[in-house]
Amino acid sequence: MNKSITGRHFELTETIKAYADAAIEGLKKYNLDIISASTIIAANEKSGKKGFAVEFIVNLKDKNTIVITQNDKDVYAAIDLAIERVKKSLRRHSDKIKGHSRIMSFKDLGAEAEAVSDMETDEVEIVPMDLELHKPLDFDEAIEALKAEKKRQFIVFNDNEGLMRVMYKRADGKFGLY
């Protein structure tokens, strides 16, 4: 991880640099691929009041960037508040990545994966089916029909209000309703 600590409008002391560096080192515990972390500490004077603005810019892999700016009268307090906000953002980003741990692309499948061959469109076979039902089903008829079926996993029927509904068999043997 590349780190840079910059001071604007005042001279950074070694203790401030070491404090900011230690705060950045604490970001490694999130196990995210942090490419670089830049810290800009600036002295502000607004309306005759002196203060400090601390800005953390954290660049993550996959073009994700977190930018946090914090103002305070004390430079150490500003660093503490800003780093806590950065940690919160990294924690949220980490949780989001862990929550979406499914395969997102063909590349994620690995080297052993092969593409499914394209279907040949010349040999498409359409199989006609006879409709067994000549009238719409109601709720009770749909349950009985689904219980009697061994192959079908769902059935479509009209409810009392005329809306199309789907009833399906669940893995636990109960029935679900959309």
FISE-226474 format. One record per residue: residue number from 0; residue in three letters; x, y, z of N, C-alpha, C in turn. Coordinates in Angstrom, 2 decimals. Layout:
<pts>
nr:rest:n.px:n.py:n.pz:ca.px:ca.py:ca.pz:c.px:c.py:c.pz
NUM:ALA:X:Y:Z:X:Y:Z:X:Y:Z
...
</pts>
This chain:
<pts>
nr:rest:n.px:n.py:n.pz:ca.px:ca.py:ca.pz:c.px:c.py:c.pz
0:MET:0.85:-1.17:0.00:0.00:0.00:0.00:0.90:1.23:0.00
1:ASN:0.62:2.13:-0.93:1.34:3.39:-0.99:0.67:4.38:-0.05
2:LYS:1.50:5.07:0.74:0.98:6.04:1.69:1.63:7.39:1.44
3:SER:0.80:8.44:1.53:1.37:9.78:1.47:0.63:10.66:2.47
4:ILE:1.42:11.47:3.18:0.86:12.39:4.17:1.37:13.78:3.79
5:THR:0.41:14.69:3.55:0.75:16.02:3.07:0.16:17.06:4.00
6:GLY:0.90:18.12:4.24:0.42:19.24:5.05:0.25:20.47:4.18
7:ARG:-0.86:21.16:4.35:-1.11:22.40:3.61:-1.25:23.55:4.59
8:HIS:-0.58:24.62:4.30:-0.67:25.87:5.07:-0.10:25.75:6.48
9:PHE:0.60:24.69:6.78:1.33:24.59:8.03:2.33:23.43:7.89
10:GLU:3.31:23.43:8.78:4.37:22.43:8.70:4.00:21.22:9.56
11:LEU:4.06:20.05:8.93:3.77:18.81:9.65:4.94:18.43:10.54
12:THR:4.65:18.05:11.75:5.71:17.56:12.64:5.80:16.05:12.47
13:GLU:6.86:15.48:12.96:7.05:14.02:12.86:6.01:13.27:13.69
14:THR:5.58:13.86:14.81:4.57:13.17:15.63:3.21:13.12:14.92
15:ILE:2.85:14.18:14.22:1.58:14.18:13.47:1.67:13.18:12.33
16:LYS:2.82:13.15:11.64:3.01:12.19:10.55:2.92:10.76:11.08
17:ALA:3.57:10.49:12.21:3.55:9.15:12.78:2.14:8.77:13.23
18:TYR:1.39:9.73:13.77:0.02:9.47:14.22:-0.89:9.12:13.04
19:ALA:-0.76:9.90:11.96:-1.56:9.63:10.75:-1.14:8.31:10.11
20:ASP:0.16:8.02:10.10:0.65:6.76:9.53:0.13:5.56:10.31
21:ALA:0.11:5.66:11.63:-0.42:4.57:12.46:-1.91:4.37:12.21
22:ALA:-2.62:5.48:11.99:-4.06:5.37:11.70:-4.29:4.65:10.37
23:ILE:-3.46:4.95:9.38:-3.59:4.30:8.07:-3.22:2.81:8.17
24:GLU:-2.23:2.49:8.98:-1.84:1.08:9.15:-2.97:0.24:9.74
25:GLY:-3.84:0.86:10.54:-4.96:0.15:11.12:-6.01:-0.27:10.10
26:LEU:-5.93:0.26:8.88:-6.89:-0.10:7.83:-6.60:-1.46:7.21
27:LYS:-5.42:-1.99:7.45:-5.05:-3.28:6.85:-5.87:-4.44:7.39
28:LYS:-6.48:-4.28:8.56:-7.20:-5.39:9.18:-8.47:-5.76:8.41
29:TYR:-8.91:-4.91:7.49:-10.13:-5.20:6.74:-9.87:-6.14:5.55
30:ASN:-8.64:-6.47:5.29:-8.24:-7.40:4.23:-8.81:-7.01:2.88
31:LEU:-8.88:-5.74:2.62:-9.27:-5.25:1.30:-7.98:-4.86:0.57
32:ASP:-8.00:-4.97:-0.71:-6.81:-4.62:-1.48:-6.73:-3.10:-1.61
33:ILE:-6.05:-2.48:-0.63:-5.89:-1.03:-0.64:-4.66:-0.72:-1.47
34:ILE:-4.87:0.02:-2.53:-3.76:0.37:-3.42:-2.97:1.53:-2.84
35:SER:-3.68:2.59:-2.43:-2.98:3.73:-1.87:-3.88:4.44:-0.87
36:ALA:-3.24:5.14:0.06:-3.95:5.93:1.05:-3.23:7.27:1.16
37:SER:-3.94:8.33:0.84:-3.38:9.68:0.92:-4.06:10.44:2.05
38:THR:-3.24:11.18:2.79:-3.77:12.00:3.88:-3.34:13.43:3.63
39:ILE:-4.32:14.33:3.63:-4.03:15.75:3.46:-4.53:16.47:4.71
40:ILE:-3.59:17.10:5.41:-3.92:17.83:6.63:-3.70:19.31:6.34
41:ALA:-4.78:20.09:6.47:-4.70:21.51:6.12:-5.13:22.35:7.31
42:ALA:-4.47:23.49:7.46:-4.84:24.45:8.49:-5.88:25.39:7.90
43:ASN:-6.98:25.58:8.61:-8.06:26.47:8.17:-8.19:27.63:9.13
44:GLU:-8.58:28.76:8.61:-8.92:29.89:9.47:-10.14:30.55:8.88
45:LYS:-11.29:30.27:9.50:-12.56:30.86:9.03:-13.13:31.72:10.15
46:SER:-13.52:32.89:9.80:-14.14:33.83:10.75:-13.25:34.05:11.97
47:GLY:-11.96:34.04:11.78:-11.04:34.29:12.88:-10.78:33.08:13.75
48:LYS:-11.42:31.94:13.46:-11.22:30.72:14.25:-10.26:29.81:13.51
49:LYS:-9.32:29.28:14.26:-8.35:28.36:13.68:-8.85:26.93:13.84
50:GLY:-8.56:26.12:12.85:-8.95:24.71:12.90:-8.16:23.92:11.87
51:PHE:-8.46:22.65:11.78:-7.76:21.76:10.86:-8.77:20.94:10.07
52:ALA:-8.44:20.69:8.82:-9.24:19.81:7.97:-8.36:18.62:7.60
53:VAL:-8.86:17.42:7.84:-8.13:16.21:7.51:-8.93:15.48:6.44
54:GLU:-8.24:15.12:5.36:-8.89:14.40:4.27:-8.13:13.10:4.00
55:PHE:-8.88:11.98:4.06:-8.31:10.68:3.72:-8.87:10.26:2.37
56:ILE:-7.99:9.86:1.47:-8.38:9.33:0.17:-7.81:7.93:0.08
57:VAL:-8.70:6.92:0.08:-8.29:5.53:0.08:-8.72:4.93:-1.26
58:ASN:-7.74:4.48:-2.05:-8.01:3.85:-3.34:-7.97:2.34:-3.18
59:LEU:-9.08:1.68:-3.52:-9.19:0.23:-3.46:-9.10:-0.34:-4.85
60:LYS:-8.88:-1.66:-4.92:-8.86:-2.28:-6.25:-10.24:-2.19:-6.86
61:ASP:-10.36:-2.43:-8.12:-11.61:-2.36:-8.87:-12.18:-0.94:-8.91
62:LYS:-11.30:0.05:-8.89:-11.65:1.45:-9.07:-12.60:2.00:-8.01
63:ASN:-12.56:1.49:-6.82:-13.35:2.02:-5.71:-12.48:3.00:-4.92
64:THR:-13.02:4.17:-4.62:-12.28:5.19:-3.88:-13.16:5.71:-2.76
65:ILE:-12.58:5.83:-1.58:-13.27:6.37:-0.42:-12.59:7.69:-0.06
66:VAL:-13.39:8.76:0.00:-12.87:10.09:0.34:-13.64:10.58:1.56
67:ILE:-12.91:10.88:2.63:-13.51:11.36:3.88:-12.80:12.66:4.27
68:THR:-13.58:13.70:4.57:-13.04:14.98:5.03:-13.63:15.28:6.40
69:GLN:-12.77:15.68:7.33:-13.21:15.96:8.70:-12.57:17.27:9.17
70:ASN:-13.36:18.14:9.78:-12.87:19.41:10.33:-12.95:19.35:11.85
71:ASP:-11.93:19.92:12.51:-11.94:20.00:13.97:-10.92:21.05:14.39
72:LYS:-11.03:21.48:15.67:-10.09:22.46:16.21:-8.73:21.84:16.46
73:ASP:-8.72:20.55:16.84:-7.48:19.84:17.16:-7.15:18.89:16.01
74:VAL:-5.89:18.87:15.59:-5.49:18.03:14.47:-5.62:16.54:14.81
75:TYR:-5.30:16.16:16.03:-5.39:14.74:16.43:-6.85:14.28:16.49
76:ALA:-7.72:15.14:16.98:-9.15:14.80:17.02:-9.71:14.67:15.61
77:ALA:-9.27:15.54:14.71:-9.73:15.48:13.32:-9.26:14.17:12.67
78:ILE:-8.03:13.76:12.95:-7.52:12.49:12.41:-8.32:11.33:12.97
79:ASP:-8.58:11.34:14.27:-9.34:10.25:14.90:-10.74:10.13:14.30
80:LEU:-11.43:11.26:14.19:-12.80:11.23:13.65:-12.81:10.78:12.19
81:ALA:-11.85:11.28:11.42:-11.81:10.92:10.00:-11.48:9.44:9.81
82:ILE:-10.55:8.91:10.60:-10.17:7.50:10.43:-11.31:6.58:10.86
83:GLU:-12.09:6.99:11.85:-13.26:6.19:12.24:-14.28:6.15:11.12
84:ARG:-14.46:7.26:10.44:-15.39:7.28:9.30:-14.86:6.44:8.14
85:VAL:-13.55:6.43:7.93:-12.95:5.59:6.89:-13.15:4.12:7.24
86:LYS:-12.93:3.77:8.50:-13.12:2.38:8.94:-14.56:1.94:8.75
87:LYS:-15.50:2.83:9.05:-16.91:2.49:8.87:-17.21:2.24:7.40
88:SER:-16.66:3.07:6.52:-16.87:2.89:5.08:-16.24:1.59:4.59
89:LEU:-15.05:1.28:5.07:-14.38:0.04:4.67:-15.13:-1.18:5.18
90:ARG:-15.66:-1.08:6.40:-16.44:-2.18:6.97:-17.69:-2.43:6.13
91:ARG:-18.37:-1.37:5.74:-19.56:-1.51:4.89:-19.19:-2.10:3.53
92:HIS:-18.10:-1.63:2.96:-17.66:-2.15:1.66:-17.29:-3.63:1.77
93:SER:-16.61:-3.99:2.84:-16.23:-5.38:3.07:-17.46:-6.27:3.23
94:ASP:-18.45:-5.81:3.99:-19.69:-6.57:4.17:-20.44:-6.72:2.85
95:LYS:-20.41:-5.68:2.04:-21.08:-5.74:0.74:-20.41:-6.76:-0.16
96:ILE:-19.09:-6.80:-0.14:-18.36:-7.76:-0.97:-18.62:-9.18:-0.48
97:LYS:-18.61:-9.39:0.83:-18.86:-10.73:1.37:-20.30:-11.17:1.12
98:GLY:-21.22:-10.23:1.11:-22.62:-10.56:0.85:-22.88:-10.94:-0.59
99:HIS:-22.02:-10.49:-1.48:-22.18:-10.80:-2.90:-21.10:-11.77:-3.34
100:SER:-20.94:-12.84:-2.60:-19.84:-13.77:-2.90:-20.24:-14.83:-3.90
101:ARG:-21.08:-14.49:-4.83:-21.42:-15.44:-5.88:-20.52:-15.18:-7.08
102:ILE:-20.55:-16.07:-8.04:-19.71:-15.94:-9.23:-20.30:-14.84:-10.11
103:MET:-19.49:-13.86:-10.42:-19.97:-12.71:-11.17:-19.64:-12.78:-12.66
104:SER:-18.60:-13.52:-13.05:-18.23:-13.58:-14.45:-17.63:-14.94:-14.77
105:PHE:-17.46:-15.18:-16.05:-16.89:-16.44:-16.50:-15.47:-16.60:-15.99
106:LYS:-14.75:-15.49:-15.87:-13.37:-15.51:-15.38:-13.29:-16.03:-13.95
107:ASP:-14.35:-15.77:-13.13:-14.37:-16.21:-11.74:-14.52:-17.72:-11.59
108:LEU:-14.96:-18.40:-12.64:-15.16:-19.85:-12.56:-13.84:-20.61:-12.49
109:GLY:-12.77:-20.04:-13.03:-11.47:-20.68:-12.96:-11.04:-21.19:-14.33
110:ALA:-9.83:-21.75:-14.34:-9.23:-22.20:-15.61:-9.90:-23.46:-16.15
111:GLU:-10.50:-24.29:-15.28:-11.08:-25.54:-15.72:-12.43:-25.36:-16.40
112:ALA:-13.03:-24.20:-16.27:-14.37:-23.97:-16.81:-14.33:-23.90:-18.33
113:GLU:-15.37:-24.43:-18.95:-15.48:-24.38:-20.39:-16.81:-23.74:-20.74
114:ALA:-16.84:-23.10:-21.89:-18.08:-22.48:-22.34:-19.03:-23.55:-22.83
115:VAL:-20.31:-23.34:-22.61:-21.33:-24.26:-23.12:-21.44:-24.03:-24.61
116:SER:-21.46:-25.11:-25.37:-21.52:-24.97:-26.82:-22.86:-24.37:-27.23
117:ASP:-22.82:-23.61:-28.30:-24.04:-22.96:-28.79:-25.00:-24.00:-29.33
118:MET:-26.29:-23.76:-29.13:-27.32:-24.64:-29.65:-27.42:-24.45:-31.15
119:GLU:-27.58:-25.53:-31.87:-27.77:-25.42:-33.30:-29.23:-25.09:-33.56
120:THR:-29.46:-24.03:-34.26:-30.83:-23.57:-34.49:-31.53:-24.35:-35.60
121:ASP:-30.81:-25.18:-36.36:-31.43:-25.93:-37.45:-32.32:-27.06:-36.95
122:GLU:-31.99:-27.63:-35.80:-32.69:-28.82:-35.31:-33.58:-28.51:-34.11
123:VAL:-34.35:-27.46:-34.16:-35.26:-27.12:-33.07:-36.52:-27.96:-33.22
124:GLU:-36.91:-28.64:-32.15:-38.09:-29.49:-32.17:-39.12:-28.93:-31.19
125:ILE:-40.30:-28.69:-31.68:-41.38:-28.19:-30.85:-42.32:-29.35:-30.58
126:VAL:-42.59:-29.62:-29.30:-43.46:-30.72:-28.91:-44.80:-30.14:-28.48
127:PRO:-45.89:-30.47:-29.17:-47.20:-29.94:-28.78:-47.71:-30.63:-27.52
128:MET:-48.45:-29.90:-26.69:-49.02:-30.45:-25.46:-50.51:-30.21:-25.47
129:ASP:-51.25:-31.13:-24.93:-52.68:-30.97:-24.78:-52.94:-30.31:-23.43
130:LEU:-53.79:-29.33:-23.41:-54.17:-28.70:-22.16:-55.23:-29.54:-21.48
131:GLU:-54.96:-29.93:-20.24:-55.90:-30.75:-19.50:-57.01:-29.91:-18.89
132:LEU:-56.78:-28.65:-18.69:-57.75:-27.80:-18.01:-58.51:-26.99:-19.04
133:HIS:-59.82:-26.95:-18.87:-60.64:-26.17:-19.78:-61.26:-24.98:-19.08
134:LYS:-61.09:-24.89:-17.77:-61.60:-23.76:-17.01:-60.53:-23.31:-16.02
135:PRO:-60.56:-22.05:-15.61:-59.57:-21.60:-14.63:-59.77:-22.29:-13.28
136:LEU:-58.67:-22.51:-12.58:-58.71:-23.14:-11.27:-58.92:-22.10:-10.18
137:ASP:-59.53:-22.51:-9.08:-59.57:-21.65:-7.90:-58.53:-22.20:-6.91
138:PHE:-58.45:-21.60:-5.73:-57.40:-21.92:-4.76:-57.43:-23.40:-4.35
139:ASP:-58.57:-23.91:-3.96:-58.66:-25.31:-3.49:-58.35:-26.29:-4.61
140:GLU:-58.84:-26.01:-5.81:-58.56:-26.89:-6.94:-57.06:-26.89:-7.28
141:ALA:-56.41:-25.74:-7.13:-54.98:-25.65:-7.42:-54.18:-26.49:-6.42
142:ILE:-54.55:-26.46:-5.13:-53.85:-27.28:-4.12:-54.02:-28.76:-4.43
143:GLU:-55.23:-29.18:-4.74:-55.48:-30.59:-5.04:-54.72:-31.03:-6.28
144:ALA:-54.70:-30.18:-7.31:-53.99:-30.52:-8.54:-52.49:-30.62:-8.29
145:LEU:-51.95:-29.74:-7.47:-50.51:-29.76:-7.19:-50.12:-30.94:-6.31
146:LYS:-51.01:-31.33:-5.39:-50.75:-32.52:-4.56:-50.74:-33.78:-5.42
147:ALA:-51.62:-33.84:-6.41:-51.73:-35.03:-7.25:-50.57:-35.13:-8.25
148:GLU:-49.98:-34.02:-8.62:-48.89:-34.02:-9.60:-47.59:-34.50:-8.97
149:LYS:-46.89:-35.35:-9.69:-45.57:-35.80:-9.24:-44.47:-35.02:-9.97
150:LYS:-44.72:-34.64:-11.22:-43.68:-34.00:-12.03:-43.68:-32.48:-11.89
151:ARG:-44.85:-31.87:-11.93:-44.91:-30.42:-11.90:-44.60:-29.88:-10.51
152:GLN:-43.86:-28.79:-10.45:-43.49:-28.17:-9.18:-44.30:-26.92:-8.88
153:PHE:-45.02:-26.38:-9.89:-45.83:-25.19:-9.65:-47.06:-25.24:-10.54
154:ILE:-48.03:-24.44:-10.18:-49.27:-24.34:-10.96:-49.77:-22.91:-10.90
155:VAL:-50.33:-22.44:-11.99:-50.84:-21.08:-12.09:-52.36:-21.14:-12.04
156:PHE:-52.96:-20.23:-11.27:-54.42:-20.22:-11.15:-54.90:-18.79:-10.92
157:ASN:-56.20:-18.59:-11.05:-56.82:-17.29:-10.79:-57.36:-17.28:-9.37
158:ASP:-57.12:-16.19:-8.64:-57.70:-16.10:-7.30:-59.09:-15.46:-7.39
159:ASN:-59.71:-15.23:-6.25:-61.07:-14.70:-6.21:-61.19:-13.31:-6.82
160:GLU:-60.11:-12.56:-6.81:-60.13:-11.20:-7.33:-59.75:-11.13:-8.80
161:GLY:-59.53:-12.30:-9.43:-59.19:-12.32:-10.85:-57.72:-12.15:-11.14
162:LEU:-56.86:-12.16:-10.12:-55.42:-12.02:-10.32:-54.79:-13.39:-10.55
163:MET:-53.79:-13.43:-11.42:-53.06:-14.68:-11.66:-52.11:-14.92:-10.50
164:ARG:-52.13:-16.10:-9.92:-51.28:-16.46:-8.79:-50.51:-17.71:-9.14
165:VAL:-49.39:-17.94:-8.48:-48.57:-19.13:-8.68:-48.44:-19.84:-7.34
166:MET:-48.77:-21.14:-7.33:-48.59:-21.97:-6.15:-47.46:-22.95:-6.48
167:TYR:-46.54:-23.17:-5.53:-45.40:-24.04:-5.80:-45.15:-24.95:-4.60
168:LYS:-44.47:-26.08:-4.89:-44.08:-27.01:-3.84:-42.75:-26.56:-3.27
169:ARG:-42.67:-26.51:-1.95:-41.42:-26.15:-1.30:-40.64:-27.40:-0.95
170:ALA:-39.37:-27.23:-0.63:-38.51:-28.37:-0.30:-38.95:-29.07:0.98
171:ASP:-39.60:-28.33:1.90:-40.03:-28.93:3.17:-41.40:-29.59:3.06
172:GLY:-41.97:-29.70:1.84:-43.24:-30.38:1.64:-44.46:-29.47:1.75
173:LYS:-44.24:-28.23:2.14:-45.36:-27.28:2.22:-45.53:-26.59:0.87
174:PHE:-46.57:-25.77:0.78:-46.84:-25.07:-0.45:-46.61:-23.57:-0.26
175:GLY:-46.02:-22.93:-1.28:-45.82:-21.49:-1.26:-46.76:-20.84:-2.25
176:LEU:-46.99:-19.54:-2.08:-47.94:-18.84:-2.92:-47.38:-17.48:-3.29
177:TYR:-47.33:-17.20:-4.57:-46.94:-15.87:-5.08:-48.18:-15.14:-5.47
</pts>
